[in-house]
Amino acid sequence: MAWVALQMLYGDRAKYFGLVFGVMFATLLMAQQTSIFVSLMQRTSSQVTSVREADIWVMDPRVQYYDEPEPMPATDLDRVRGVPGVTWAVPYFRGLTNVRAPGGLLNQVFLLGLDDASLIGGPQRMILGSVEDLRRPDAIIIDRAGHEFIWPGEPLAIGRQIEMNDRTATIVGISEADAPFTTFPIVHTRYTNALKFAAGGRNRMSYILARSDGDASAVARRVADVTGLQARTSADFAWQTIRYYLARTGIPVNFGITVTLGFIVGAAIVGQTFYIFVLENMKQFGALKAIGVTNTTLAGMVLLQGAVVALVGYGLGVGLSAGFFAATDGVTALRGFSMPWQIMVGTAAAVLMIMVLSIFASLRRVMVLDPAIVFRG
């Protein structure tokens, strides 16, 4: 009976391709848009997760997310260092400033200031130069995307000089930094240099990066209790930033509408087409009933047909979605975008739901089918 069911399915090529296209379209839209949404949310916290040496972030109690730090006095650093369980603590500067480059474009950049002694929080991947080169006077490291923004079409090069806050800085390295939420270039420098390159008031320290000697969550709570500052583990602060963007922007709603429309349109196309396919094959199902095929066997045939459509359509849709991310891997604006396996599993569950709804909407007609339909005109 399986062979008969497949011949019925493949015999009507128009309906078969229509069903596969419907599942493929729904899969592509849901998988691609959900992957872009997840990758975009990961970008909001990328500058937190990229600092792998520290497991605790300490900040002003009013800070809600990474991109809006409240400057703290330098004395807070010594207070954090004195908390039991803190192995070390270093200052960290995060700010925005304009870059003026000879022969390049004016651009706003993220300026990150690293502890002068340890350079904790520096870029993990370097294309040209080394993080240790930041020890040179007025040295900075710019990310590859930032170099391309400021000097479009020109090869990567170190030794160039730029101006920030009326001070000259020299590029000593090119990094492959994790993409931020906004497409501003990322510039790393030493903490003392960052204070010179960015305008500011009396309090300049954006965050304190710390390392615990054991349970980071317990030490973070202790730091908060002793100092009155806000202390979060790296994972907690990353999720706090993500939740801020989820709650304060229209991104989740917009992507949610797109994914929902993909599910609804896919279900409508597949459901209607599959229903019409079953109706047009009623005489064949009636003939099988007339020769003694049970309802259970007929239900199995319909389920097999739906399973084949779902597998082929899902495979094509996921393949096209993965192909999109592979094809855009070299696009600077889309760097870091990918399709996690969890989204593949979630999309498979959505496709299964679409097919279950489509199959059961059609299965009832087969179950109540009168075999005498074969002998009617």
C-alpha positions in Angstrom: 0.0 0.0 0.0 2.9 2.4 0.6 3.9 2.0 -3.1 0.3 2.8 -4.2 0.2 5.8 -1.9 3.4 7.2 -3.3 2.3 6.6 -6.9 -0.9 8.5 -6.2 1.2 11.4 -4.7 3.8 11.5 -7.5 1.2 11.0 -10.2 -0.4 14.4 -9.7 2.8 16.4 -10.2 1.1 19.8 -10.0 -0.3 19.1 -6.6 2.9 17.4 -5.4 5.1 20.3 -6.3 2.5 22.8 -4.9 2.6 20.9 -1.6 6.4 20.8 -1.5 6.6 24.5 -2.4 4.2 25.4 0.4 6.2 23.5 3.0 9.5 24.8 1.6 8.3 28.4 1.7 7.1 28.2 5.2 10.3 26.5 6.4 12.5 29.0 4.6 10.7 32.0 6.1 10.5 30.7 9.6 14.0 29.3 9.8 15.7 32.3 8.1 13.8 35.1 10.0 14.1 33.3 13.4 17.8 32.8 12.8 18.3 36.5 11.9 16.4 37.5 15.0 18.4 35.3 17.3 21.7 36.4 15.7 20.6 40.1 16.1 19.8 39.6 19.8 23.2 37.9 20.3 24.8 41.0 18.8 23.3 43.2 21.6 25.4 41.3 24.2 28.4 40.4 22.0 30.7 43.0 23.7 29.9 41.4 27.0 30.5 37.8 26.0 33.7 38.7 24.1 35.4 39.6 27.4 36.2 36.0 28.4 38.8 36.7 31.2 36.2 38.3 33.6 33.2 36.5 35.0 31.7 39.5 36.9 30.7 42.9 35.7 30.3 45.7 38.2 28.5 48.9 37.4 26.4 51.7 38.7 23.0 50.5 40.1 21.1 52.5 37.5 22.6 50.7 34.5 20.1 48.7 32.6 22.1 47.4 29.7 25.6 47.4 28.2 25.3 50.2 25.7 24.3 52.8 28.3 26.9 52.8 31.1 26.8 55.3 34.0 30.4 56.5 34.8 31.7 55.6 38.2 34.4 57.2 40.4 37.9 55.5 40.3 37.6 54.9 44.1 34.9 52.2 43.4 37.7 50.0 41.9 39.5 49.7 45.2 36.2 48.9 47.0 35.5 46.1 44.6 39.1 44.8 44.9 38.6 44.6 48.7 35.6 42.3 48.6 36.4 38.7 49.7 36.2 36.3 46.8 37.4 38.8 44.2 40.7 37.6 42.7 41.3 40.7 40.6 39.4 43.7 39.3 40.3 46.1 36.6 38.8 49.3 35.1 37.0 49.2 31.7 36.0 52.1 29.6 33.2 52.1 27.0 32.2 55.2 25.0 31.4 56.7 21.7 33.5 59.2 19.8 34.1 60.5 16.3 37.1 59.4 14.2 38.6 61.7 11.7 41.0 59.9 9.3 43.1 61.4 6.5 41.9 59.9 3.3 39.0 58.2 5.1 35.4 58.9 6.1 34.3 60.6 9.3 32.8 57.9 11.5 31.5 57.3 15.0 33.2 54.4 16.8 32.9 52.4 19.9 35.9 53.2 22.0 36.9 50.4 24.5 39.6 51.2 27.1 41.5 48.2 28.6 43.4 48.0 31.8 46.9 49.4 31.1 48.8 46.6 32.9 46.8 43.5 31.9 45.0 44.5 28.7 42.1 42.3 29.9 39.1 42.5 27.5 41.2 42.8 24.4 40.2 41.3 21.0 40.4 37.5 20.9 41.2 37.3 17.2 43.8 39.4 15.4 44.2 39.8 11.7 47.2 42.1 11.8 49.4 43.1 14.7 49.0 41.9 18.3 47.1 43.0 21.4 50.5 43.6 23.1 51.1 46.4 20.5 48.6 48.5 22.5 51.5 49.2 24.9 52.9 51.6 22.4 52.2 55.3 22.8 48.7 56.4 21.5 48.2 52.9 20.0 44.8 51.6 19.0 43.4 48.4 17.4 40.5 48.7 15.0 38.2 45.9 13.8 38.2 44.8 10.2 34.6 46.0 9.6 35.6 49.4 11.0 38.6 49.7 8.7 36.4 48.9 5.8 33.8 51.5 6.8 36.4 54.3 7.2 38.6 53.3 4.3 36.2 51.5 1.9 37.8 49.5 -0.9 41.3 49.9 0.5 43.4 46.9 1.8 43.8 46.4 5.5 46.9 48.2 6.8 48.4 49.2 10.1 50.4 52.4 10.7 47.6 54.7 9.7 46.8 57.7 12.0 43.4 59.0 13.0 42.2 61.8 15.2 39.9 61.5 18.1 39.0 64.4 20.4 41.8 66.5 18.8 44.4 63.8 19.7 46.2 61.6 17.2 46.2 57.8 17.5 48.1 55.2 15.5 46.5 51.9 14.3 48.8 49.1 15.4 46.5 46.2 14.7 43.4 45.0 12.9 41.0 42.7 14.8 38.1 40.4 13.9 35.9 41.6 16.7 32.4 40.2 17.4 29.8 42.3 15.6 28.0 44.8 17.8 24.2 45.6 17.6 24.9 48.8 15.7 27.4 48.8 12.9 29.9 51.3 14.5 33.6 50.4 14.2 35.2 49.0 17.4 38.4 50.5 18.6 40.4 49.0 21.5 43.1 51.0 23.3 44.6 51.3 26.8 42.4 52.8 29.5 44.5 55.9 30.0 44.4 56.5 26.2 40.7 56.0 26.1 40.2 58.8 28.7 42.2 61.1 26.4 40.5 60.1 23.2 36.9 60.5 24.5 35.5 63.7 26.1 33.9 63.3 29.5 33.5 64.6 33.0 35.1 63.9 36.3 33.9 60.2 36.6 35.1 58.2 33.6 35.1 54.5 34.5 32.3 52.7 32.7 32.6 49.2 34.2 34.7 47.2 36.5 35.7 43.8 35.3 36.4 41.2 38.0 37.3 37.6 38.4 35.9 35.4 41.2 37.7 32.7 43.1 34.8 30.3 42.8 31.1 30.7 42.5 30.7 33.9 40.4 27.0 34.3 41.3 27.8 34.3 45.0 30.7 36.6 44.7 28.7 39.0 42.6 26.0 39.1 45.3 28.7 39.8 47.9 30.1 42.6 45.8 26.7 44.2 45.5 26.0 43.9 49.2 29.4 45.3 50.3 29.7 48.2 47.8 26.1 49.0 46.9 27.0 48.8 43.3 25.3 46.5 40.7 27.2 43.3 40.1 26.3 40.7 37.5 27.9 37.6 36.2 28.9 37.8 32.5 26.0 35.5 31.5 23.5 37.4 33.6 24.6 40.8 32.3 24.5 39.5 28.7 20.9 38.3 29.3 20.0 41.5 31.0 21.1 43.4 27.9 19.1 41.1 25.6 16.0 41.4 27.7 16.3 45.2 27.6 16.3 45.1 23.7 13.4 42.6 23.7 11.3 44.8 26.0 12.3 48.3 24.7 12.4 47.8 20.9 10.0 46.7 18.2 12.3 44.0 16.9 10.6 41.0 18.5 7.2 42.1 17.3 8.3 42.7 13.8 10.1 39.4 13.5 7.3 37.6 15.3 4.8 38.9 12.7 7.0 37.7 9.9 7.4 34.2 11.3 3.7 33.9 12.2 2.8 35.0 8.7 5.1 32.3 7.3 3.4 29.7 9.5 -0.1 30.8 8.6 0.6 31.2 4.8 2.3 27.8 4.8 -0.5 26.1 6.6 -3.1 27.7 4.3 -1.3 26.7 1.1 -0.4 23.2 2.2 -3.8 22.6 3.9 -5.8 23.7 0.9 -3.7 21.9 -1.6 -3.6 18.7 0.4 -7.3 18.7 0.8 -7.9 19.2 -2.9 -5.4 16.4 -3.6 -7.4 14.0 -1.3 -10.7 15.0 -2.9 -9.4 14.4 -6.4 -8.3 10.9 -5.4 -11.5 9.9 -3.7 -12.4 7.3 -6.4 -9.0 5.7 -5.9 -9.5 5.6 -2.1 -13.0 4.3 -2.7 -11.7 1.5 -5.0 -9.2 0.4 -2.3 -12.1 0.4 0.3 -14.2 -1.7 -2.1 -11.5 -4.4 -2.3 -11.3 -4.6 1.4 -8.6 -2.1 2.5 -9.3 -0.9 6.0 -9.6 2.6 7.2 -6.4 2.1 9.3 -4.5 1.3 6.1 -6.0 4.2 4.2 -5.0 6.5 7.1 -1.5 5.2 7.0 -1.4 5.9 3.2 -2.5 9.5 3.8 0.0 9.9 6.6 2.8 8.6 4.4 1.9 11.0 1.7 2.0 13.9 4.2 5.3 12.7 5.7 7.0 12.6 2.3 5.8 16.1 1.5 6.9 17.4 4.9 10.4 15.8 4.6 11.1 17.0 1.1 9.7 20.5 1.7 11.5 20.9 5.0 14.8 19.7 3.6 14.6 22.1 0.7 13.6 25.0 3.0 16.3 24.4 5.6 18.8 23.9 2.8 18.0 27.2 1.2 18.1 29.0 4.6 21.5 27.5 5.4 22.6 28.4 1.9 21.6 32.0 2.5 23.8 32.3 5.6 26.7 30.5 3.9 26.4 32.8 0.9 26.4 36.0 3.1 29.2 34.8 5.4 31.6 37.3 3.8 29.1 40.2 3.9 30.4 42.6 6.6 26.9 43.8 7.7 25.8 40.2 8.2 28.9 38.8 9.8 28.2 36.4 12.7 24.7 35.6 11.4 24.0 31.8 11.5 21.3 29.2 11.9 21.5 27.4 15.3 20.5 23.8 15.4 17.7 24.7 17.9 16.0 26.7 15.2 16.2 23.8 12.8 14.5 21.6 15.5 11.9 24.3 16.2 11.1 24.8 12.5 10.8 21.0 12.1 8.2 21.0 14.9 6.3 23.9 13.2 6.3 22.0 9.9 5.1 18.9 11.6 2.2 20.9 13.1 1.3 22.3 9.6 1.2 18.8 8.2 -0.8 17.4 11.1 -3.4 20.1 10.6 -3.5 19.5 6.9 -3.7 15.7 7.1 -6.4 15.6 9.7 -8.5 18.2 7.8 -8.4 15.7 4.9 -8.4 12.4 6.7 -12.0 12.7 7.8 -13.2 12.6 4.2 -11.3 9.3 3.7 -12.6 7.8 6.9 -16.3 8.4 6.0 -15.9 7.6 2.3 -18.6 5.3 0.9 -16.9 2.6 -1.4 -19.9 2.8 -3.7 -18.5 6.1 -5.1 -16.5 3.9 -7.5 -19.7 2.8 -9.3 -21.2 6.3 -9.5 -20.9 8.4 -12.7 
